Amino acid sequence: MDTKMRNRLALTVGGAGVLAAIITGAATPALGANATSPAPIVSARKNGPIALNNTNKTLVSIKVPAGRWLITGKMWADSVASQPTVTTVVGCSIFKGSAFLDNSAFQTPKVGGSGGTSAGVNVVTAVINLHSPATISFKCSDFNSMANAHSVVLTAIG
């Protein structure tokens, strides 16, 4: 396979990180190349709907052993159509114990005004180096939007 074809394939399959590994010839353990063992993964999921109720509600949490970790959290939320709010506002954060790691928020107008609904997605990420085991939690609030969370996933990849 020529270099142009390898570069196109790399972009299609996995993006810039894979492309850099192919160009430099570096091994990528996440893809299994020269890996002595697979990367550890810890994950938790809740499908929902989970009423957020204007609180910083813990949706999922995971216990992670000491080590270096990429933490990702994702969820989508929608508003309850029968509520008089005209927008859906949802913010989410990830924490190591009580220490804040990252947050994201969205604000989306309801289709049809206060009788309609709207939805959005929150994604959070952090890279941490743990010297001892820790609990990572994914929390969200709806800021009086009467929103429900769905497809909540929290993952740590070591």
C-alpha positions as CSV (number, residue, x, y, z in Angstrom):
1,M,0.0,0.0,0.0
2,D,1.5,3.4,-0.9
3,T,1.9,6.3,1.5
4,K,-1.1,8.2,0.2
5,M,-3.4,5.2,0.6
6,R,-2.1,4.5,4.2
7,N,-2.7,8.2,5.1
8,R,-6.3,8.1,3.8
9,L,-7.0,4.9,5.6
10,A,-5.6,6.2,8.8
11,L,-7.8,9.3,8.7
12,T,-10.8,7.2,7.8
13,V,-10.2,4.6,10.5
14,G,-8.9,6.6,13.5
15,G,-8.0,10.2,12.9
16,A,-4.8,12.1,13.5
17,G,-3.4,10.0,16.3
18,V,-3.4,6.9,14.1
19,L,-2.0,8.9,11.2
20,A,0.9,10.1,13.3
21,A,1.7,6.6,14.4
22,I,1.6,5.3,10.8
23,I,3.8,8.1,9.5
24,T,6.4,7.8,12.4
25,G,6.2,4.1,12.6
26,A,5.3,4.3,16.3
27,A,3.4,1.5,18.0
28,T,-0.1,2.3,19.2
29,P,-1.0,0.1,22.1
30,A,-4.6,1.1,22.0
31,L,-4.8,-0.5,18.5
32,G,-3.0,-3.6,19.7
33,A,0.3,-3.0,17.9
34,N,3.2,-4.3,20.0
35,A,1.0,-4.2,23.1
36,T,2.0,-6.6,25.9
37,S,-1.5,-6.4,27.3
38,P,-4.7,-4.4,26.5
39,A,-5.3,-1.1,28.2
40,P,-7.5,-1.4,31.4
41,I,-10.9,0.0,31.0
42,V,-13.4,0.9,33.7
43,S,-16.9,2.0,32.7
44,A,-20.4,2.6,34.0
45,R,-23.7,3.3,32.1
46,K,-27.3,4.3,32.8
47,N,-29.8,4.4,30.0
48,G,-32.4,6.7,31.6
49,P,-34.5,8.6,31.6
50,I,-33.1,10.2,34.7
51,A,-34.9,13.3,36.0
52,L,-32.2,15.9,36.8
53,N,-34.5,18.0,39.1
54,N,-32.4,21.1,39.2
55,T,-29.7,19.4,41.3
56,N,-26.1,18.5,40.7
57,K,-27.1,14.9,40.6
58,T,-24.6,12.0,40.4
59,L,-25.7,10.0,37.4
60,V,-22.9,7.4,37.4
61,S,-19.6,6.8,39.3
62,I,-16.7,4.4,38.9
63,K,-13.8,3.3,41.2
64,V,-10.5,3.6,39.4
65,P,-7.2,2.1,40.6
66,A,-3.9,4.0,40.9
67,G,-2.4,4.9,37.5
68,R,-2.8,7.2,34.5
69,W,-6.3,7.5,33.1
70,L,-8.2,9.2,30.3
71,I,-11.6,9.9,31.7
72,T,-14.6,10.5,29.4
73,G,-18.2,11.2,30.2
74,K,-21.2,11.6,27.8
75,M,-24.9,11.9,28.1
76,W,-27.8,13.5,26.2
77,A,-30.8,15.2,27.8
78,D,-34.2,16.4,26.6
79,S,-36.7,18.7,28.2
80,V,-40.2,17.7,29.3
81,A,-42.6,19.2,26.8
82,S,-45.4,20.0,29.3
83,Q,-43.2,22.4,31.4
84,P,-43.4,26.1,30.8
85,T,-39.7,26.7,30.2
86,V,-38.7,27.9,26.8
87,T,-35.1,26.5,26.7
88,T,-33.3,23.4,27.9
89,V,-30.1,24.1,29.8
90,V,-28.0,21.2,31.1
91,G,-24.6,21.3,32.6
92,C,-22.4,18.3,33.5
93,S,-19.1,17.8,35.4
94,I,-16.7,15.0,36.3
95,F,-15.1,14.9,39.7
96,K,-12.3,12.9,41.4
97,G,-13.9,12.7,44.9
98,S,-14.8,16.3,45.5
99,A,-12.1,17.7,43.1
100,F,-13.5,19.2,39.9
101,L,-12.0,17.8,36.7
102,D,-14.0,19.2,33.7
103,N,-17.5,20.4,32.7
104,S,-19.6,21.2,29.7
105,A,-23.1,22.7,29.2
106,F,-25.6,23.4,26.5
107,Q,-28.6,25.7,26.1
108,T,-31.1,24.9,23.4
109,P,-34.4,26.7,22.7
110,K,-37.5,24.5,22.7
111,V,-39.1,23.8,19.3
112,G,-42.5,25.3,19.6
113,G,-41.7,27.4,22.7
114,S,-42.9,26.5,26.1
115,G,-45.1,23.6,24.8
116,G,-42.3,22.0,22.8
117,T,-39.1,20.2,23.6
118,S,-35.4,20.3,22.8
119,A,-32.3,18.2,23.5
120,G,-28.5,18.4,23.6
121,V,-25.4,16.4,24.4
122,N,-22.7,17.0,27.1
123,V,-19.2,15.5,26.8
124,V,-16.5,15.9,29.4
125,T,-12.9,14.6,29.5
126,A,-9.9,14.7,31.7
127,V,-6.5,13.1,32.0
128,I,-5.4,12.2,35.5
129,N,-2.5,10.5,37.3
130,L,-3.8,8.7,40.4
131,H,-1.3,7.8,43.2
132,S,-4.0,5.8,44.9
133,P,-7.5,4.5,44.0
134,A,-10.2,7.1,43.5
135,T,-13.9,7.4,42.8
136,I,-14.8,9.4,39.6
137,S,-18.3,10.7,39.3
138,F,-20.4,12.2,36.5
139,K,-22.9,14.8,37.8
140,C,-25.4,16.9,35.9
141,S,-28.0,19.7,36.6
142,D,-30.8,21.1,34.4
143,F,-31.0,24.6,35.8
144,N,-34.8,24.6,36.1
145,S,-35.3,23.2,32.6
146,M,-37.2,20.1,33.7
147,A,-34.8,17.8,31.7
148,N,-34.1,14.1,31.7
149,A,-30.8,12.5,31.1
150,H,-30.4,9.5,28.7
151,S,-27.5,7.2,27.6
152,V,-25.1,8.3,30.4
153,V,-21.6,6.7,30.1
154,L,-18.5,7.3,32.2
155,T,-15.3,5.6,31.1
156,A,-11.7,5.5,32.3
157,I,-9.0,4.1,30.0
158,G,-5.6,3.4,31.5
